Amino acid sequence: LDGDVVQLKFGGLRPPSYHGEAFKRYAVNIHTNKAWDPENGFLAVMHYRRIPYGCGVWPSFWAMNSDKVWPGGGELDIMEFASHSPNKVTFHIAGQCELDRQKMAQCAPIGRSMQGNADCETNYFINKMGCMPNQRQPDGEFFSKNPGVMAAEWTSEHIIIYHIPEASIPQDLKQERPDTSGWQKWVVAYLPLRANCKETIGPQELVLNMQLCGDWAGGTFGLDKCGEQAGAYLHGCQRGLSQSSDCCTRYVTDHRQDEYLKSMSWDIRSLKVFTRNGGGSHDSGTFRRGGSPP
Protein backbone atom coordinates (compact mmCIF):
# COMPACT_ATOMS: atom_id res chain seq x y z
CA LEU A 1 0.00 0.00 0.00
CA ASP A 2 1.06 3.59 -0.70
CA GLY A 3 -1.45 6.02 0.73
CA ASP A 4 -4.73 5.49 -1.07
CA VAL A 5 -3.36 3.12 -3.73
CA VAL A 6 -2.31 -0.50 -4.00
CA GLN A 7 1.04 -0.99 -5.71
CA LEU A 8 1.91 -3.97 -7.87
CA LYS A 9 5.68 -4.33 -8.36
CA PHE A 10 8.35 -6.63 -9.73
CA GLY A 11 10.48 -8.48 -7.21
CA GLY A 12 13.88 -10.09 -7.00
CA LEU A 13 15.32 -13.03 -8.88
CA ARG A 14 14.27 -16.65 -8.49
CA PRO A 15 17.00 -19.21 -9.24
CA PRO A 16 16.34 -22.04 -11.70
CA SER A 17 14.25 -24.89 -10.28
CA TYR A 18 15.56 -27.50 -12.72
CA HIS A 19 18.56 -28.00 -14.98
CA GLY A 20 18.43 -25.75 -18.03
CA GLU A 21 15.78 -23.35 -16.70
CA ALA A 22 16.56 -19.64 -16.80
CA PHE A 23 16.57 -17.33 -13.80
CA LYS A 24 13.16 -15.72 -13.32
CA ARG A 25 12.02 -12.49 -11.69
CA TYR A 26 9.06 -12.50 -9.33
CA ALA A 27 5.99 -10.77 -10.75
CA VAL A 28 2.28 -10.35 -10.03
CA ASN A 29 -0.81 -12.23 -11.24
CA ILE A 30 -4.05 -11.48 -9.35
CA HIS A 31 -7.51 -12.94 -10.07
CA THR A 32 -10.78 -11.82 -8.51
CA ASN A 33 -12.54 -14.37 -6.33
CA LYS A 34 -15.82 -13.43 -8.05
CA ALA A 35 -16.98 -13.71 -11.67
CA TRP A 36 -19.72 -11.80 -13.47
CA ASP A 37 -22.09 -13.03 -16.18
CA PRO A 38 -21.98 -10.94 -19.39
CA GLU A 39 -25.50 -12.11 -20.20
CA ASN A 40 -26.73 -10.03 -17.25
CA GLY A 41 -24.38 -7.15 -18.05
CA PHE A 42 -21.57 -5.62 -15.99
CA LEU A 43 -19.16 -2.68 -16.01
CA ALA A 44 -15.62 -3.26 -14.72
CA VAL A 45 -13.75 -0.08 -13.74
CA MET A 46 -10.04 0.03 -12.90
CA HIS A 47 -8.92 3.42 -11.54
CA TYR A 48 -5.14 3.77 -11.69
CA ARG A 49 -2.51 6.40 -10.89
CA ARG A 50 0.47 4.87 -12.69
CA ILE A 51 1.20 1.86 -14.88
CA PRO A 52 4.58 0.36 -15.80
CA TYR A 53 5.95 0.25 -19.31
CA GLY A 54 9.33 -0.29 -20.92
CA CYS A 55 11.64 -2.91 -22.35
CA GLY A 56 10.52 -6.45 -21.60
CA VAL A 57 7.52 -5.31 -19.54
CA TRP A 58 4.06 -6.74 -20.31
CA PRO A 59 1.24 -5.50 -18.03
CA SER A 60 -2.39 -6.42 -18.66
CA PHE A 61 -5.90 -5.92 -17.29
CA TRP A 62 -8.24 -8.57 -18.64
CA ALA A 63 -11.27 -10.79 -18.07
CA MET A 64 -11.51 -14.55 -18.47
CA ASN A 65 -13.70 -17.54 -17.79
CA SER A 66 -11.80 -20.19 -15.84
CA ASP A 67 -14.53 -22.83 -15.70
CA LYS A 68 -13.32 -24.23 -19.02
CA VAL A 69 -9.89 -24.80 -20.52
CA TRP A 70 -8.78 -21.65 -22.37
CA PRO A 71 -10.26 -20.19 -24.50
CA GLY A 72 -13.46 -22.16 -23.91
CA GLY A 73 -15.47 -19.57 -21.98
CA GLY A 74 -13.87 -16.44 -23.40
CA GLU A 75 -11.05 -13.99 -22.67
CA LEU A 76 -11.25 -10.21 -23.10
CA ASP A 77 -7.99 -8.23 -23.14
CA ILE A 78 -8.96 -4.76 -21.94
CA MET A 79 -5.55 -3.12 -21.50
CA GLU A 80 -2.51 -5.01 -22.74
CA PHE A 81 0.77 -3.85 -24.22
CA ALA A 82 4.34 -5.12 -24.27
CA SER A 83 7.52 -3.02 -24.20
CA HIS A 84 6.78 -0.02 -26.45
CA SER A 85 4.11 -1.71 -28.58
CA PRO A 86 0.63 -0.15 -28.73
CA ASN A 87 -2.28 -1.43 -26.67
CA LYS A 88 -4.36 -4.27 -28.11
CA VAL A 89 -8.02 -4.87 -27.23
CA THR A 90 -8.78 -8.45 -28.29
CA PHE A 91 -11.35 -11.16 -27.60
CA HIS A 92 -10.70 -14.91 -27.71
CA ILE A 93 -13.12 -17.82 -27.51
CA ALA A 94 -13.49 -21.42 -28.63
CA GLY A 95 -16.16 -22.13 -31.22
CA GLN A 96 -17.85 -19.81 -33.65
CA CYS A 97 -18.21 -16.18 -32.57
CA GLU A 98 -18.06 -13.11 -34.76
CA LEU A 99 -18.37 -9.37 -34.40
CA ASP A 100 -21.00 -7.57 -36.47
CA ARG A 101 -18.82 -6.09 -39.21
CA GLN A 102 -21.32 -3.42 -40.22
CA LYS A 103 -21.80 -2.11 -36.68
CA MET A 104 -18.07 -2.36 -36.02
CA ALA A 105 -17.38 -0.07 -38.98
CA GLN A 106 -20.24 2.34 -38.29
CA CYS A 107 -19.45 2.78 -34.60
CA ALA A 108 -15.65 2.67 -34.69
CA PRO A 109 -14.10 5.04 -32.14
CA ILE A 110 -12.83 8.45 -33.16
CA GLY A 111 -9.10 8.39 -33.85
CA ARG A 112 -8.90 4.67 -34.48
CA SER A 113 -5.51 3.57 -35.77
CA MET A 114 -6.29 0.22 -37.33
CA GLN A 115 -8.82 -1.89 -39.22
CA GLY A 116 -10.31 -4.73 -37.29
CA ASN A 117 -10.66 -8.50 -37.50
CA ALA A 118 -14.18 -9.78 -36.74
CA ASP A 119 -13.58 -13.52 -36.26
CA CYS A 120 -13.23 -14.21 -32.53
CA GLU A 121 -12.73 -17.97 -32.71
CA THR A 122 -9.27 -18.74 -31.36
CA ASN A 123 -7.06 -21.70 -32.19
CA TYR A 124 -3.40 -20.80 -32.58
CA PHE A 125 -2.64 -24.18 -34.19
CA ILE A 126 -4.71 -23.24 -37.26
CA ASN A 127 -3.81 -19.53 -37.20
CA LYS A 128 -7.08 -18.33 -35.67
CA MET A 129 -5.95 -15.48 -33.43
CA GLY A 130 -9.24 -14.10 -32.11
CA CYS A 131 -10.92 -10.80 -32.97
CA MET A 132 -9.38 -7.37 -32.72
CA PRO A 133 -11.88 -4.60 -33.51
CA ASN A 134 -11.31 -1.15 -34.94
CA GLN A 135 -9.73 0.72 -32.04
CA ARG A 136 -7.56 3.50 -30.76
CA GLN A 137 -4.14 2.18 -29.77
CA PRO A 138 -2.29 4.24 -27.18
CA ASP A 139 0.93 2.77 -25.84
CA GLY A 140 2.14 2.28 -22.29
CA GLU A 141 3.81 5.68 -22.14
CA PHE A 142 0.49 7.35 -23.00
CA PHE A 143 -1.41 5.38 -20.37
CA SER A 144 1.23 6.14 -17.74
CA LYS A 145 1.28 9.87 -18.50
CA ASN A 146 -2.52 10.04 -18.74
CA PRO A 147 -3.74 8.11 -15.68
CA GLY A 148 -7.39 7.71 -14.87
CA VAL A 149 -9.89 4.95 -15.60
CA MET A 150 -9.88 1.89 -17.84
CA ALA A 151 -13.36 0.40 -18.06
CA ALA A 152 -15.08 -2.45 -19.87
CA GLU A 153 -18.84 -2.54 -20.40
CA TRP A 154 -19.98 -6.06 -21.30
CA THR A 155 -23.56 -6.97 -22.21
CA SER A 156 -25.12 -9.78 -24.23
CA GLU A 157 -24.95 -7.48 -27.28
CA HIS A 158 -21.60 -5.70 -27.09
CA ILE A 159 -18.34 -4.96 -25.32
CA ILE A 160 -17.10 -1.36 -25.09
CA ILE A 161 -13.70 -0.35 -23.73
CA TYR A 162 -13.11 3.15 -22.32
CA HIS A 163 -10.12 5.18 -21.19
CA ILE A 164 -11.07 8.27 -19.17
CA PRO A 165 -8.28 10.67 -18.09
CA GLU A 166 -8.25 11.58 -14.41
CA ALA A 167 -9.36 15.19 -14.96
CA SER A 168 -12.32 14.04 -17.07
CA ILE A 169 -13.82 11.36 -14.81
CA PRO A 170 -17.55 12.15 -14.90
CA GLN A 171 -19.67 12.84 -11.84
CA ASP A 172 -21.86 9.79 -12.47
CA LEU A 173 -18.84 7.54 -12.01
CA LYS A 174 -17.48 9.50 -9.05
CA GLN A 175 -20.86 9.04 -7.38
CA GLU A 176 -20.84 5.31 -8.25
CA ARG A 177 -23.87 5.63 -10.51
CA PRO A 178 -22.16 5.15 -13.90
CA ASP A 179 -24.09 6.14 -17.01
CA THR A 180 -22.08 5.11 -20.05
CA SER A 181 -24.50 6.80 -22.47
CA GLY A 182 -22.40 9.96 -22.03
CA TRP A 183 -18.99 8.30 -22.39
CA GLN A 184 -18.74 8.13 -26.20
CA LYS A 185 -15.71 10.41 -26.48
CA TRP A 186 -13.67 8.06 -24.29
CA VAL A 187 -14.31 4.89 -26.30
CA VAL A 188 -11.15 2.94 -27.13
CA ALA A 189 -12.78 -0.07 -28.78
CA TYR A 190 -16.27 -1.31 -29.68
CA LEU A 191 -17.06 -5.01 -30.10
CA PRO A 192 -20.64 -5.68 -31.31
CA LEU A 193 -21.28 -9.38 -30.64
CA ARG A 194 -23.30 -11.57 -32.97
CA ALA A 195 -25.85 -13.93 -31.44
CA ASN A 196 -23.67 -17.03 -31.91
CA CYS A 197 -21.23 -15.71 -29.29
CA LYS A 198 -23.72 -16.14 -26.45
CA GLU A 199 -23.60 -19.93 -26.61
CA THR A 200 -20.10 -20.30 -25.18
CA ILE A 201 -19.27 -17.12 -23.19
CA GLY A 202 -19.12 -17.88 -19.47
CA PRO A 203 -18.91 -15.79 -16.27
CA GLN A 204 -15.83 -13.57 -16.26
CA GLU A 205 -13.30 -13.06 -13.49
CA LEU A 206 -10.95 -10.07 -13.68
CA VAL A 207 -7.17 -10.37 -13.82
CA LEU A 208 -4.32 -7.93 -13.19
CA ASN A 209 -0.85 -9.12 -14.03
CA MET A 210 2.64 -7.76 -14.70
CA GLN A 211 4.59 -10.16 -16.87
CA LEU A 212 8.14 -10.00 -18.15
CA CYS A 213 9.23 -11.25 -21.57
CA GLY A 214 7.11 -14.17 -22.81
CA ASP A 215 5.96 -14.62 -26.40
CA TRP A 216 4.97 -10.97 -26.95
CA ALA A 217 7.47 -8.88 -24.96
CA GLY A 218 10.17 -11.47 -25.58
CA GLY A 219 9.31 -12.09 -29.22
CA THR A 220 9.54 -8.38 -30.08
CA PHE A 221 12.39 -7.53 -27.72
CA GLY A 222 14.89 -5.16 -29.31
CA LEU A 223 12.77 -4.46 -32.38
CA ASP A 224 11.54 -1.07 -31.15
CA LYS A 225 13.07 1.58 -28.87
CA CYS A 226 14.54 -1.25 -26.79
CA GLY A 227 17.10 -1.84 -29.53
CA GLU A 228 18.96 1.22 -28.22
CA GLN A 229 18.36 0.73 -24.50
CA ALA A 230 19.11 -2.99 -24.42
CA GLY A 231 21.37 -3.40 -27.42
CA ALA A 232 24.08 -5.14 -25.41
CA TYR A 233 21.71 -8.06 -24.75
CA LEU A 234 20.83 -8.75 -28.38
CA HIS A 235 23.94 -10.64 -29.48
CA GLY A 236 23.96 -14.44 -29.66
CA CYS A 237 20.48 -14.88 -28.23
CA GLN A 238 17.00 -16.01 -29.25
CA ARG A 239 13.68 -14.17 -29.05
CA GLY A 240 10.39 -15.25 -27.53
CA LEU A 241 11.35 -18.12 -25.23
CA SER A 242 11.80 -17.72 -21.47
CA GLN A 243 15.03 -19.69 -21.37
CA SER A 244 18.61 -18.80 -20.58
CA SER A 245 19.36 -18.00 -24.24
CA ASP A 246 16.39 -15.64 -24.59
CA CYS A 247 17.39 -12.00 -25.23
CA CYS A 248 14.66 -10.51 -23.06
CA THR A 249 15.21 -12.97 -20.20
CA ARG A 250 18.90 -12.13 -20.13
CA TYR A 251 18.00 -8.44 -19.86
CA VAL A 252 15.37 -8.61 -17.09
CA THR A 253 17.35 -11.09 -14.95
CA ASP A 254 20.58 -9.12 -15.08
CA HIS A 255 21.33 -7.69 -11.61
CA ARG A 256 22.15 -4.38 -13.29
CA GLN A 257 18.43 -4.03 -14.11
CA ASP A 258 17.27 -4.54 -10.51
CA GLU A 259 16.89 -0.88 -9.67
CA TYR A 260 15.19 -0.06 -12.99
CA LEU A 261 12.63 -2.88 -12.77
CA LYS A 262 11.96 -2.61 -9.03
CA SER A 263 11.28 1.11 -9.42
CA MET A 264 8.28 0.33 -11.65
CA SER A 265 4.84 0.03 -10.11
CA TRP A 266 1.22 -0.27 -11.11
CA ASP A 267 -0.58 2.05 -8.70
CA ILE A 268 -4.27 1.18 -8.48
CA ARG A 269 -6.76 3.33 -6.63
CA SER A 270 -9.67 0.91 -7.03
CA LEU A 271 -11.14 -1.95 -9.03
CA LYS A 272 -14.96 -1.97 -9.01
CA VAL A 273 -17.66 -3.88 -10.84
CA PHE A 274 -21.15 -2.45 -11.39
CA THR A 275 -24.06 -4.65 -12.44
CA ARG A 276 -27.50 -3.96 -13.80
CA ASN A 277 -30.28 -3.80 -11.23
CA GLY A 278 -27.97 -5.05 -8.53
CA GLY A 279 -27.16 -8.26 -10.38
CA GLY A 280 -24.96 -10.61 -8.44
CA SER A 281 -21.76 -12.53 -9.04
CA HIS A 282 -20.49 -16.11 -8.79
CA ASP A 283 -17.41 -17.54 -7.13
CA SER A 284 -14.79 -17.60 -9.87
CA GLY A 285 -13.40 -20.89 -11.11
CA THR A 286 -9.89 -19.88 -10.00
CA PHE A 287 -11.17 -19.16 -6.47
CA ARG A 288 -13.10 -22.44 -6.24
CA ARG A 289 -9.97 -24.39 -7.23
CA GLY A 290 -7.76 -22.55 -4.76
CA GLY A 291 -5.82 -20.77 -7.49
CA SER A 292 -5.22 -23.79 -9.71
CA PRO A 293 -5.93 -23.61 -13.48
CA PRO A 294 -8.79 -25.68 -14.99
N, C-alpha and C positions, 0 to 999 in steps of 0.2 A: 504494500500500500504506500501511496505517496499523496498525502492530503486526501482529496476527494476522488482520487483515481486508483484503479488497479493497474499495476505495471506487469507486463509480460516481458521477460528478458531471456537472452541466451546465457548459458552457463559455461562451466569449465569443460575440460576434455575428459572423455571416457576412453580408457584403453581398450584395445581389441579384446573381444571375448572368445575368439577362436583364431587359429592359425590362418593368416592371409587376410583377415578383416582389417579395415582401416581404422584409425582413430576416429572417434565421433565427438561431436560437441552437444552437450545437453540443450534441448529446446523444449518448446511448449506445445501441447495438443490438448485442448479442453473441449469436452462435449457437454451439452446440457443434459440434465437428468429427466427432462420432459421433452415431448415431441408434440407437434401440432399438425392437425389434419388440414391440408390445403382445400379439401372439398368444403370445409366449413369456413375457410378464409382466415388468414392471420396477417399481421404486419409485424415484422421483426425490425427493431431499431437499435443500432449500435452507435453510441455517442462516444467519440474518441477525441483525445487531445493531441496525440502524436502517434505516428505509425513508422516502423522501421523500413528502410529501403537501402539498396546498395549491392555491391558485388556479392553474388552467391546467396543473397537473402530472398526468401520466398514466403511472405506472409499471406494468409488467406482467411476470409470470413465466409462461411458457406453453410448450406443446409443439406442434410442427407437422411435417407431412411436406412436404418440399420437392422430392420427385421429380416431383410433378404440379403443375399450375397450381392455385392456391388456389380452393376448399377441397377439391380432389380427394382427397387422402390423409388429410385430417383436421386439425383444430386444436383443442387443448384449452387454454382460458384458466383457469389455476390460481389466480392472484392478479392481479386487474386492477381498478383503480378510477381515477376521474378527479376532480380537484378534491376536493370533499367528498362525492361520491357513494359509496354503499356498494359493496363488492366484488361482482363478478359472476363466478361459475363457469359457463362456457358451453362447448358443444361444437359445432363446425361441420364439415360434410362434404358432398360432392356425392353425389347419389343417395339412395336410400331408406335411412334408419337411424332407428330409434326407441328410446327408453328403455321399459323395462317399467313401465307405469303402476302396476300393482298393487304391485310390489316398491318402486317409488319412493315410494309413499305409506306402505307398511308400515315401511320402513326410513329414513324421513326423519330427519335429525339433530335432536337435542334443541335447542330454541330457534330453530327455523327461522323466518324472517321473511317467507316468501313461498311461494306455490303455484307449481309448476313447469310448464314446457312440455316435452313429451316428443318432439316432432318435431325431429330433428337436421339434417334436410336444409336446406341453406343456399343461397339464391339471392335476393339483395337486390332483384333486379329484379321478382320476383313476391311480395315480402314474406314470404319464408321466412327467418327470422332465426337458425335453429339452436335447439338445445335448452338449456334453463336449468332444472335440476332444483330440487326443494325444497332450500333451503339456508339456512344462517346467513349473514348479510351484515354483517360488521364493516366499518368504513370505514378509511381510511388512518391516521387519528389513533389508532384502536385498535391497528392492526398496529404502528405506530411505538412506542406506549407499552407494548406487550406483545410484545417481540421473542422470537424463538425459531426454530421450524422451520415451514416450509410444505412439505408433501409430497403427492405424487400417486402412488397405487397404481393401476396400469393392467394389467388382465388381459384375456383374451378375453371375459370375462363381465361385468366391471364396471370403473368408475373410482371411486375414493374420494379425496377431498381432505381433508387434515388441517391443522390449525394447533395446534402444541404450544408453550405458553409456555416460556421458557427454564428456569424453575425446575422444570418438570414433565417435561423430556425424559427418557424412560425409559432404564434401564440397557441394555436390548437395543440401542437405537439408539446410545448412547454407545460401546458395545463393537462397533459395526458388525456386529451380528447382528440386524437389525430383525425384530420379530414383531408385525405389525399386528393380530393377533387380540386384543390388549389395548389397542388405541388407540381404542375406540369413543367414549369421552367427548370426543375431540378432533376428531370428524368435522365438517367444514364442509359437505360436499356428497357425495351418493351418486348415481351414474349407472349403473343396471343396464342393460346393453346387450342388445338383442335380436339374434338370430342374423344378421339381414340386414345388420348393421353390419360384420361381419367381412370382407365382400366387397371393401370399398374402403379400409379403414384401412391406412395404410402405416407404415413405421418412423418414429419420432418423434425429431426433434432438439429440444433445449431452447433457449429464448430468454429473455434478460434485456434489457429495454429501458426507457429513461426518455424518454418522449415529452412534448412540450409542445403544447397546443392540439389540433388535429385535429378529427375529426368528433364525438368524445365530449366531451373537455375544452373544445373550442372551441364546440361546439353548445350546451353547458349553461352556458357561462361567464356569471357574474353572476346566475344563477338560484338560487343557494344562499347560503352565507355570503360568497361572493366579491362579492355585490352591495354589501356594506358596504366590504370591503377594497379593491375595485377599481372603485368606483362612478364615478370620474372617467374611466374608459376606456369607458364604456358608451353614450356619446352619439354619434350619427351614425355608427354602425358596424354591421357584419353579424356574425352568429354562424356558426361551423362551417366556415369556409373559411380556409386559411392564406394569406391575401393581405393586402395593405397595409390594406384596409378592415375586416379581421377584428378584433373586439373583443379577443379573447384574444391574438392576435398582437401587437397594439399594446402590450398590457400586458407580455408576456414579453420583448419586444425593446426596451423602454424602458430606457435606461441607469440610470435610478433604481431598477430592479429587479435590477441586477447583483449587489449584495451579498446580497440575499435569496435569489436563485436559486442563486448559486454556493456559498452556505452549506449547501445541501441535499446529502445524500449517501445512497446506498444502500450500507450497510456489510455485506458478505457474508463470513461466516466460512468457508463451504464450500458446494460444490454437488456432490453425490454421487449416483450411480445404482447401485442394487443389483438384481441379476437372480437369477432362480430357477436353482438348480443351476449357478451360474457361467456362465449364458448370456451370449453375446457381444454385440457391437454391430457396426454397419456404418458405413462412412464416410457422413456426412450428404450430402444433395444439395447443400446450400450449400457445404460444404467441397470437394466434387468439382468444383464450378463456379468455385471461387476467390472465393466470396462473391457471385456473381451470382444473381439470381432465376431460376426456371425459365421 
